[in-house]
């Protein structure tokens, strides 16, 4: 997941310009632009919390995304004697990726997330009819067209497509790991998602130069924190191993199982 592109997506959802955000936080629009384009690192501490407040987001939501990129959570672990011992024991055992995954599964199943953490997954917004695999299309606009027809019917499908193409009430961002997220606030009364997996990469600039293969299209995204949680959850799906699993999926159910496993266990 590319933090800057995700921040751009959340800023678009909040309807706040770079200039306005800079004024609210007390930094320059140029600095924020450098973050969004990946030229400066993700902000931490009080500045990250100030950005979250200016965008109307819960602080832990943005800090959680920062942790995904910077690994600052390790600093929290080292802040207590027990945490340092835990980190030391894990290191001394030289646990493999698979063994660390078992530890991760235990933590996810045993302990609830802190209030304000990303809690709204994308899997509940999907069903097999809205999973399109091995699609042969030349542009991301074609992905929007296919998704709009699955997300709504008749005039609502046309309205969804117009919003995606025109940017009215929505936005699009490539968030790294061959993944793009497009969203619109309407016209669906409830949030819905469509997954488009392309057979061949699309010619779209990406923040990490990985060719675009996966397009998530979300409709009915609510204003405020509720919608931001869904966008943050979608951004967390920009994971190289998950993308590989989605590209290799033969059926919609298989792809959905990979998304479910990733969101609940952190594994594709």
ABEGO torsion letter per residue (X at the ends): XBAAAAAAAAAAAAGBBAAAAAAAAGBBAAAAAAAAAGABBBBBEAAAAAAAAAAGBBAAAAAAAAAAAAGAAAAAAAABAAAAAAAAAAAAAGBBAAAAAAAAAAAAAABBBBBGBBABBAAAABBAAABBBGBBBABAAAAAAAAAAAABBEAAAAAAAAAAAAGBGBBBBBAEGGBBBBBBAOABABBBBBBBBBABBBBBBBAAGBBBABBBBBBGBBBEAAAAAAAAAAAAABBAAAAAAAAABABAAAAAAAAAAAAAAGBX
